[in-house]
Amino acid sequence: MEITDGGVGDAAVSVGTGLRGLADRVEALDGTLHVGDTPAGGTR
């Protein structure tokens, strides 16, 4: 699954609980969460 937004980018899994909680759930299903910036400046 891929999710993108049009924000300013620079999201980090290690900061806060939202993406960390999502990463925990994905890892519980033997998956991996990758977070990065899009060429347009959002987050993917």
PDB file of N, CA, C and O in Angstrom, chain B, residues numbered from 101:
ATOM      1  N   MET B 101       0.857  -1.147   0.000  1.00  0.00           N
ATOM      2  CA  MET B 101       0.000   0.000   0.000  1.00  0.00           C
ATOM      3  C   MET B 101       0.916   1.225   0.000  1.00  0.00           C
ATOM      4  O   MET B 101       1.963   1.221   0.646  1.00  0.00           O
ATOM      5  N   GLU B 102       0.528   2.249  -0.708  1.00  0.00           N
ATOM      6  CA  GLU B 102       1.281   3.497  -0.720  1.00  0.00           C
ATOM      7  C   GLU B 102       0.320   4.646  -0.440  1.00  0.00           C
ATOM      8  O   GLU B 102      -0.758   4.736  -1.027  1.00  0.00           O
ATOM      9  N   ILE B 103       0.738   5.519   0.470  1.00  0.00           N
ATOM     10  CA  ILE B 103      -0.062   6.695   0.826  1.00  0.00           C
ATOM     11  C   ILE B 103       0.825   7.915   0.677  1.00  0.00           C
ATOM     12  O   ILE B 103       1.956   7.921   1.161  1.00  0.00           O
ATOM     13  N   THR B 104       0.327   8.950   0.013  1.00  0.00           N
ATOM     14  CA  THR B 104       1.070  10.201  -0.120  1.00  0.00           C
ATOM     15  C   THR B 104       0.189  11.365   0.295  1.00  0.00           C
ATOM     16  O   THR B 104      -1.038  11.273   0.269  1.00  0.00           O
ATOM     17  N   ASP B 105       0.830  12.463   0.680  1.00  0.00           N
ATOM     18  CA  ASP B 105       0.085  13.684   0.962  1.00  0.00           C
ATOM     19  C   ASP B 105       0.798  14.858   0.299  1.00  0.00           C
ATOM     20  O   ASP B 105       1.903  14.704  -0.220  1.00  0.00           O
ATOM     21  N   GLY B 106       0.186  15.998   0.316  1.00  0.00           N
ATOM     22  CA  GLY B 106       0.740  17.184  -0.319  1.00  0.00           C
ATOM     23  C   GLY B 106       1.298  18.175   0.676  1.00  0.00           C
ATOM     24  O   GLY B 106       1.401  19.364   0.374  1.00  0.00           O
ATOM     25  N   GLY B 107       1.660  17.706   1.858  1.00  0.00           N
ATOM     26  CA  GLY B 107       2.177  18.601   2.895  1.00  0.00           C
ATOM     27  C   GLY B 107       3.606  19.046   2.624  1.00  0.00           C
ATOM     28  O   GLY B 107       4.063  19.027   1.481  1.00  0.00           O
ATOM     29  N   VAL B 108       4.298  19.440   3.665  1.00  0.00           N
ATOM     30  CA  VAL B 108       5.657  19.963   3.525  1.00  0.00           C
ATOM     31  C   VAL B 108       6.711  18.861   3.576  1.00  0.00           C
ATOM     32  O   VAL B 108       7.888  19.141   3.349  1.00  0.00           O
ATOM     33  N   GLY B 109       6.329  17.619   3.864  1.00  0.00           N
ATOM     34  CA  GLY B 109       7.288  16.525   3.951  1.00  0.00           C
ATOM     35  C   GLY B 109       8.009  16.510   5.273  1.00  0.00           C
ATOM     36  O   GLY B 109       7.591  17.168   6.226  1.00  0.00           O
ATOM     37  N   ASP B 110       9.087  15.763   5.335  1.00  0.00           N
ATOM     38  CA  ASP B 110       9.949  15.697   6.504  1.00  0.00           C
ATOM     39  C   ASP B 110       9.302  14.990   7.701  1.00  0.00           C
ATOM     40  O   ASP B 110       9.640  15.279   8.849  1.00  0.00           O
ATOM     41  N   ALA B 111       8.372  14.067   7.433  1.00  0.00           N
ATOM     42  CA  ALA B 111       7.758  13.296   8.522  1.00  0.00           C
ATOM     43  C   ALA B 111       8.771  12.290   9.054  1.00  0.00           C
ATOM     44  O   ALA B 111       9.623  11.807   8.308  1.00  0.00           O
ATOM     45  N   ALA B 112       8.678  11.978  10.333  1.00  0.00           N
ATOM     46  CA  ALA B 112       9.617  11.035  10.949  1.00  0.00           C
ATOM     47  C   ALA B 112       8.870  10.050  11.833  1.00  0.00           C
ATOM     48  O   ALA B 112       8.033  10.447  12.644  1.00  0.00           O
ATOM     49  N   VAL B 113       9.171   8.773  11.678  1.00  0.00           N
ATOM     50  CA  VAL B 113       8.540   7.733  12.489  1.00  0.00           C
ATOM     51  C   VAL B 113       8.969   7.861  13.946  1.00  0.00           C
ATOM     52  O   VAL B 113       8.199   7.536  14.850  1.00  0.00           O
ATOM     53  N   SER B 114      10.182   8.327  14.178  1.00  0.00           N
ATOM     54  CA  SER B 114      10.722   8.368  15.546  1.00  0.00           C
ATOM     55  C   SER B 114      10.168   9.521  16.385  1.00  0.00           C
ATOM     56  O   SER B 114      10.389   9.557  17.596  1.00  0.00           O
ATOM     57  N   VAL B 115       9.453  10.461  15.766  1.00  0.00           N
ATOM     58  CA  VAL B 115       8.919  11.619  16.486  1.00  0.00           C
ATOM     59  C   VAL B 115       7.412  11.435  16.668  1.00  0.00           C
ATOM     60  O   VAL B 115       6.705  11.121  15.711  1.00  0.00           O
ATOM     61  N   GLY B 116       6.926  11.626  17.876  1.00  0.00           N
ATOM     62  CA  GLY B 116       5.495  11.507  18.134  1.00  0.00           C
ATOM     63  C   GLY B 116       5.048  10.062  18.234  1.00  0.00           C
ATOM     64  O   GLY B 116       5.875   9.157  18.344  1.00  0.00           O
ATOM     65  N   THR B 117       3.733   9.843  18.197  1.00  0.00           N
ATOM     66  CA  THR B 117       3.202   8.491  18.345  1.00  0.00           C
ATOM     67  C   THR B 117       2.401   8.018  17.144  1.00  0.00           C
ATOM     68  O   THR B 117       2.167   6.817  17.009  1.00  0.00           O
ATOM     69  N   GLY B 118       1.975   8.912  16.273  1.00  0.00           N
ATOM     70  CA  GLY B 118       1.119   8.523  15.145  1.00  0.00           C
ATOM     71  C   GLY B 118       1.781   7.548  14.191  1.00  0.00           C
ATOM     72  O   GLY B 118       1.289   6.434  14.011  1.00  0.00           O
ATOM     73  N   LEU B 119       2.889   7.944  13.575  1.00  0.00           N
ATOM     74  CA  LEU B 119       3.584   7.056  12.645  1.00  0.00           C
ATOM     75  C   LEU B 119       4.252   5.895  13.377  1.00  0.00           C
ATOM     76  O   LEU B 119       4.346   4.798  12.826  1.00  0.00           O
ATOM     77  N   ARG B 120       4.713   6.114  14.596  1.00  0.00           N
ATOM     78  CA  ARG B 120       5.321   5.019  15.368  1.00  0.00           C
ATOM     79  C   ARG B 120       4.275   3.946  15.645  1.00  0.00           C
ATOM     80  O   ARG B 120       4.567   2.756  15.523  1.00  0.00           O
ATOM     81  N   GLY B 121       3.073   4.343  16.011  1.00  0.00           N
ATOM     82  CA  GLY B 121       1.993   3.380  16.244  1.00  0.00           C
ATOM     83  C   GLY B 121       1.637   2.623  14.976  1.00  0.00           C
ATOM     84  O   GLY B 121       1.377   1.421  15.021  1.00  0.00           O
ATOM     85  N   LEU B 122       1.624   3.319  13.846  1.00  0.00           N
ATOM     86  CA  LEU B 122       1.351   2.670  12.567  1.00  0.00           C
ATOM     87  C   LEU B 122       2.460   1.680  12.238  1.00  0.00           C
ATOM     88  O   LEU B 122       2.183   0.570  11.783  1.00  0.00           O
ATOM     89  N   ALA B 123       3.717   2.069  12.464  1.00  0.00           N
ATOM     90  CA  ALA B 123       4.847   1.172  12.219  1.00  0.00           C
ATOM     91  C   ALA B 123       4.743  -0.076  13.098  1.00  0.00           C
ATOM     92  O   ALA B 123       5.021  -1.181  12.631  1.00  0.00           O
ATOM     93  N   ASP B 124       4.354   0.081  14.347  1.00  0.00           N
ATOM     94  CA  ASP B 124       4.198  -1.061  15.247  1.00  0.00           C
ATOM     95  C   ASP B 124       3.157  -2.039  14.715  1.00  0.00           C
ATOM     96  O   ASP B 124       3.357  -3.252  14.766  1.00  0.00           O
ATOM     97  N   ARG B 125       2.057  -1.518  14.210  1.00  0.00           N
ATOM     98  CA  ARG B 125       1.001  -2.390  13.686  1.00  0.00           C
ATOM     99  C   ARG B 125       1.462  -3.117  12.425  1.00  0.00           C
ATOM    100  O   ARG B 125       1.195  -4.307  12.257  1.00  0.00           O
ATOM    101  N   VAL B 126       2.152  -2.401  11.542  1.00  0.00           N
ATOM    102  CA  VAL B 126       2.662  -3.017  10.315  1.00  0.00           C
ATOM    103  C   VAL B 126       3.677  -4.106  10.650  1.00  0.00           C
ATOM    104  O   VAL B 126       3.641  -5.187  10.063  1.00  0.00           O
ATOM    105  N   GLU B 127       4.575  -3.833  11.583  1.00  0.00           N
ATOM    106  CA  GLU B 127       5.590  -4.810  11.984  1.00  0.00           C
ATOM    107  C   GLU B 127       4.964  -6.040  12.638  1.00  0.00           C
ATOM    108  O   GLU B 127       5.490  -7.145  12.505  1.00  0.00           O
ATOM    109  N   ALA B 128       3.855  -5.859  13.338  1.00  0.00           N
ATOM    110  CA  ALA B 128       3.165  -6.994  13.957  1.00  0.00           C
ATOM    111  C   ALA B 128       2.638  -7.965  12.899  1.00  0.00           C
ATOM    112  O   ALA B 128       2.410  -9.141  13.186  1.00  0.00           O
ATOM    113  N   LEU B 129       2.447  -7.467  11.679  1.00  0.00           N
ATOM    114  CA  LEU B 129       1.995  -8.306  10.566  1.00  0.00           C
ATOM    115  C   LEU B 129       3.152  -8.686   9.647  1.00  0.00           C
ATOM    116  O   LEU B 129       2.944  -9.051   8.490  1.00  0.00           O
ATOM    117  N   ASP B 130       4.387  -8.595  10.179  1.00  0.00           N
ATOM    118  CA  ASP B 130       5.613  -8.914   9.437  1.00  0.00           C
ATOM    119  C   ASP B 130       5.838  -7.997   8.245  1.00  0.00           C
ATOM    120  O   ASP B 130       6.430  -8.411   7.248  1.00  0.00           O
ATOM    121  N   GLY B 131       5.373  -6.762   8.336  1.00  0.00           N
ATOM    122  CA  GLY B 131       5.595  -5.786   7.275  1.00  0.00           C
ATOM    123  C   GLY B 131       6.633  -4.756   7.697  1.00  0.00           C
ATOM    124  O   GLY B 131       7.180  -4.819   8.798  1.00  0.00           O
ATOM    125  N   THR B 132       6.891  -3.821   6.816  1.00  0.00           N
ATOM    126  CA  THR B 132       7.841  -2.753   7.066  1.00  0.00           C
ATOM    127  C   THR B 132       7.229  -1.434   6.616  1.00  0.00           C
ATOM    128  O   THR B 132       6.640  -1.356   5.538  1.00  0.00           O
ATOM    129  N   LEU B 133       7.364  -0.414   7.425  1.00  0.00           N
ATOM    130  CA  LEU B 133       6.876   0.918   7.080  1.00  0.00           C
ATOM    131  C   LEU B 133       8.058   1.758   6.626  1.00  0.00           C
ATOM    132  O   LEU B 133       9.047   1.889   7.347  1.00  0.00           O
ATOM    133  N   HIS B 134       7.955   2.328   5.430  1.00  0.00           N
ATOM    134  CA  HIS B 134       8.969   3.237   4.901  1.00  0.00           C
ATOM    135  C   HIS B 134       8.332   4.610   4.769  1.00  0.00           C
ATOM    136  O   HIS B 134       7.252   4.733   4.191  1.00  0.00           O
ATOM    137  N   VAL B 135       8.969   5.631   5.287  1.00  0.00           N
ATOM    138  CA  VAL B 135       8.459   6.997   5.212  1.00  0.00           C
ATOM    139  C   VAL B 135       9.515   7.855   4.528  1.00  0.00           C
ATOM    140  O   VAL B 135      10.688   7.815   4.899  1.00  0.00           O
ATOM    141  N   GLY B 136       9.104   8.625   3.539  1.00  0.00           N
ATOM    142  CA  GLY B 136      10.038   9.501   2.844  1.00  0.00           C
ATOM    143  C   GLY B 136       9.317  10.669   2.216  1.00  0.00           C
ATOM    144  O   GLY B 136       8.090  10.750   2.256  1.00  0.00           O
ATOM    145  N   ASP B 137      10.081  11.570   1.637  1.00  0.00           N
ATOM    146  CA  ASP B 137       9.522  12.745   0.981  1.00  0.00           C
ATOM    147  C   ASP B 137       9.225  12.435  -0.485  1.00  0.00           C
ATOM    148  O   ASP B 137       9.898  11.607  -1.098  1.00  0.00           O
ATOM    149  N   THR B 138       8.217  13.101  -1.041  1.00  0.00           N
ATOM    150  CA  THR B 138       7.909  12.978  -2.454  1.00  0.00           C
ATOM    151  C   THR B 138       8.638  14.087  -3.221  1.00  0.00           C
ATOM    152  O   THR B 138       9.038  15.085  -2.622  1.00  0.00           O
ATOM    153  N   PRO B 139       8.812  13.928  -4.516  1.00  0.00           N
ATOM    154  CA  PRO B 139       9.458  14.987  -5.300  1.00  0.00           C
ATOM    155  C   PRO B 139       8.721  16.323  -5.216  1.00  0.00           C
ATOM    156  O   PRO B 139       9.337  17.381  -5.344  1.00  0.00           O
ATOM    157  N   ALA B 140       7.400  16.276  -5.001  1.00  0.00           N
ATOM    158  CA  ALA B 140       6.596  17.496  -4.928  1.00  0.00           C
ATOM    159  C   ALA B 140       6.646  18.146  -3.544  1.00  0.00           C
ATOM    160  O   ALA B 140       6.100  19.234  -3.360  1.00  0.00           O
ATOM    161  N   GLY B 141       7.291  17.501  -2.567  1.00  0.00           N
ATOM    162  CA  GLY B 141       7.418  18.091  -1.241  1.00  0.00           C
ATOM    163  C   GLY B 141       6.545  17.488  -0.176  1.00  0.00           C
ATOM    164  O   GLY B 141       6.657  17.870   0.989  1.00  0.00           O
ATOM    165  N   GLY B 142       5.680  16.562  -0.523  1.00  0.00           N
ATOM    166  CA  GLY B 142       4.839  15.920   0.488  1.00  0.00           C
ATOM    167  C   GLY B 142       5.551  14.734   1.122  1.00  0.00           C
ATOM    168  O   GLY B 142       6.772  14.606   1.035  1.00  0.00           O
ATOM    169  N   THR B 143       4.775  13.876   1.758  1.00  0.00           N
ATOM    170  CA  THR B 143       5.310  12.679   2.389  1.00  0.00           C
ATOM    171  C   THR B 143       4.727  11.460   1.724  1.00  0.00           C
ATOM    172  O   THR B 143       3.546  11.442   1.376  1.00  0.00           O
ATOM    173  N   ARG B 144       5.547  10.433   1.542  1.00  0.00           N
ATOM    174  CA  ARG B 144       5.099   9.170   0.958  1.00  0.00           C
ATOM    175  C   ARG B 144       5.412   8.084   1.960  1.00  0.00           C
ATOM    176  O   ARG B 144       5.131   6.912   1.707  1.00  0.00           O
TER     177      ARG B 144
END
